[in-house]
Amino acid sequence: MQIHRFENGSYIIAEHLQLGHNVQIGPHTAIRATECIIGDDVTIGSHNAFLVGQRLEIGMLTTIGSHNTLTARTIKLGEYIFWDSHVTVGHGGKFSPDAHLTVGSYSMICARITLNTNHRIDIGEHVGIGEDVAVWTHGSFLPILDGFPADFGPVSIGHHVWLPARSTVLPNRRIGNNVVIGTNTLINKDLPDGCLAGGIPVRVLKENVYPSHNPARNANLMRQVLHDYIELAAYKDLQAELHYDEDKHLIRCNEVIFNLSTLKTQGTFTRIEEDFRDYLRRRGIKFFTGKPFSSVLPEEYRRLLYSPNDLP
């Protein structure tokens, strides 16, 4: 085993360690894995405890918050993942041979989530999981020999899924691709691709509704998004000149072009264009440029963030 120590007291213990460029780890974080691979521009907060029996892999430009506890045999996180704080990976049966977790790129794991890795959990790309969600791969307590129920098995969540706050996924369930689920839903059965579902217990509310392509609707939506951002930019005292070419599916923000068809950009960014890019992200329109998303803090908040030592 080798140990890599950080100046703030955090450390990584691993037999094999591959650390990318510009990896930032907050204080009081301990990472232990047989094999640990962390990509470029990864940020991990404070008071985290990772215990990974085999391989831990974190893709570039992934951000992980604080006070997370992650325990599994393997954990693979893709690129550009936003992972919030107070998330538990493990819980009951976490030391089983099938304790594996994968989370695809461009996904979001919000705060206070439980991912129970008694069996494997596979989460696809472009998946959002809201606060206080629980994904269980085992459920039992009372004796099965007295007829009481027990359920054990993996959970699979496809690509482009929104699993919002306070929902619960039970063991042996599969959620398909392009699925939207209502808040506070109990998922006790498989959900097909492209559906809208919700309820306790869950039921399919609409079938084959996602993805939906409607050019006229999308043009109206973009005009509303730009109108709303102009108001936000004025509040932040940002000079943002916006132009929308509906026929070419292009947005120009000052000197930067955002191509809605290819999700590529052209031009040199300042903090204004980065703020606009982050605003589009919050509408699910995500331009990945190789840099973290960032927004401008309004002046009325920024001016209050002085250190006490900076004030007379």
Secondary structure, DSSP 8 states (H G I E B T S, - for coil): -EEEE-TTS-EEEESEEEE-TT-EE-SS-EEEEEEEEE-TT-EE-SS-EEEEEEEEEE-TT-EE-SS-EEEEEEEEE-TT-EE-SS-EEE-TTTTSTT-EEEE-TT-EE-SS-EEETTS-EEE-SSEEE-TT-EE-SEE--S-GGGT---EE--EEE-SSEEE-TT-EE-SSEEE-SSEEE-TT-EE-S-B-TT-EEETTTTEEEESS-SS---HHHHHHHHHHHHHHHHHHHHHTT----EEEETTTTEEEETTEEEETTTTEEES---HHHHHHHHHHHTTT-----SS-------HHHHTT---GGG--
